[in-house]
Amino acid sequence: MFIRPARIDRAAERLAALDHLRARIMIADPALTITYMNASVIAMLREAEAELARELPRFSMDRLLGSNIDVFDKVRDPGRPLLAALDRPQAATIAIGSRAFDLVATPLLEAGRRSGFVVEWEDARPRLLGLDNAAKAAAISRAKAVIEFTPDGTILKANENFLAVMGYRAEEIVGRHHRLFVDDATGRSQEYAAFWQKLAAGTPATAEGRRIAKGGRVVWIDGSYNPILDEDGRVTKVVKFASDVTAQKELLGRLRGYIDSVDTAVGRSNREAEAARGAAGTATGDVQSVAGNAEALAASIHAIAGNMETSRGATDAAFAQAEAVGTDTQGLAGAAQAMGGIVALIRDIASQINLLALNATIEAARAGEAGKGFAVVAGEVKNLAVQAARATEQITREIDGLQARSASVAKAMASIREQVTTVREEVGRAAGAVSEQAAVTQAMSASARSAATAVSAVLSSVEEISTAVRDVSDTVGQTMEAAQALVS
């Protein structure tokens, strides 16, 4: 009797082998229904489960077996399956949220018939990142001057931009040391050696420096030195990305000169603004003092004007009194003249009495003894006539003196009246002038006050200008510092 060997389940062996692969394998039937997932693909999808469930409404890790692979299609369209061509291997990349996966579906054939598909999964992010980095590197290479060195500074290669900046051909610099681009003193310095030692140790560096191009031409390079590490963390090379900033350096050098000139001008303006502010402050005080004095002067002139009006009234009263006295004096002179006529009449009467007394004496003498008594009377009458004549002479002399004094008083009063008239006219003119001066002084006071206000406004403006000049000076100083930092 023969013992048949146990039948080997080849399919189970294949699936067991797939479970141990690092490749992420999924098997689907001819209708793309998922029938198998190995441990690697399950681990990958499980790690992304939360994001996949949030982005795919039909996704469930627990129900993934038995689902159609189109569950990973965010836009469900029965007319456009995720893997459309089923007769040949087909690749697709799907993006779900921040995730991206590369899928390759390969038909499985048994006895010439398609029995299903093997779908290989791969995280697409490293590939896309590599493409992105390659694109960025290409863009940097187009925009920047790029040169590569060994860790000790030996030139490996350089792109066209770098060669154009330095004026060399590739074969003239490959294999030579970076010292080719610096002056001898820099190339021999300890700082230069320490710079390359740090790069060789993996420390990146950025520097802007003076470089020597072909033929001794000076260029300024703004560069970034980037050590490239291998899987073991060792520096394999140093890549430098650089920009030619020679034109900017020259421009900044000129800018520094311009800023120095501006700083000098601003400093001068600052000093002049300070002087103007001091002068405006002094002027403000002076004008305010003038305004105060003008107001005091106006008040004094107003007082004088009042006094002049009083004086004019007093002068008018004196003139009226002088007129009255003049009139009385004229009357006194007239009375004195009239008294002269009376004295003359008395003198005539006394003369006639004397003549009558003489005639009486003569007649008494003729009468003899009978006329003796009459003669005595005639003698007494004669004596009275003589006394009357003497008195009349005395009165005449007094009246003459009175007339002379009256004439002198009348003349003096006429002179006084003329002087009072002159004083009256002068006081009137002075009062008018003082009134005009008071009005002018009042206007001057108002003008002085306006001038004080204007000068105060000017002082305020000068203060603002001075502040603005200081601000400009500070800004220019900061700009100069920035320019010096850029130029250095």
Number of C-alpha atoms within 10 A of each C-alpha: 3 4 5 6 6 6 6 8 8 9 9 10 11 10 14 12 11 19 17 11 13 11 15 22 23 24 24 24 18 14 12 22 19 22 16 18 21 20 18 19 20 17 13 14 17 14 11 14 16 12 15 22 14 12 15 16 12 17 19 15 14 7 9 18 17 13 17 16 20 20 17 18 19 17 12 13 10 8 7 11 14 23 17 10 12 16 10 11 15 15 15 13 15 15 14 18 11 10 13 17 15 17 22 17 24 18 21 19 11 8 6 7 9 14 14 22 25 20 25 17 21 19 16 17 16 11 14 12 11 12 12 13 12 12 12 12 14 12 11 14 19 13 13 20 23 24 22 21 23 20 22 15 20 18 22 18 19 20 15 18 19 22 20 12 18 22 13 15 14 16 9 10 18 17 15 14 15 16 16 15 19 18 14 10 8 13 15 12 10 9 11 14 14 11 13 19 15 14 22 21 12 20 14 17 15 13 11 16 14 16 19 18 19 16 9 12 10 16 18 21 22 15 20 18 21 19 24 18 13 9 6 6 9 14 19 15 23 27 22 20 21 25 18 19 17 17 11 14 18 13 13 20 17 14 18 20 14 13 20 15 12 17 20 13 13 20 16 13 17 21 15 14 22 19 14 18 21 15 14 21 19 14 18 21 15 14 21 20 15 18 21 15 14 21 20 15 17 21 15 14 20 19 14 16 21 15 13 20 19 14 16 21 15 13 19 19 14 17 21 15 13 20 17 13 17 21 15 13 21 18 14 19 21 15 16 22 17 12 18 19 13 14 20 14 13 17 20 14 15 22 17 13 21 22 14 16 22 17 13 21 21 14 16 20 15 12 13 11 11 11 18 16 12 17 22 14 16 24 17 13 18 22 15 16 22 16 13 19 21 14 16 20 16 13 15 19 13 14 20 16 13 18 20 14 15 22 18 14 18 21 15 14 20 18 14 17 20 14 13 20 18 13 16 21 15 13 20 19 14 16 21 15 13 21 19 14 16 21 15 13 22 20 15 18 21 15 14 21 20 15 18 21 15 14 21 19 14 18 21 15 14 21 19 14 18 21 15 14 21 19 13 17 20 14 13 17 16 12 16 20 14 14 19 14 10 14 16 11
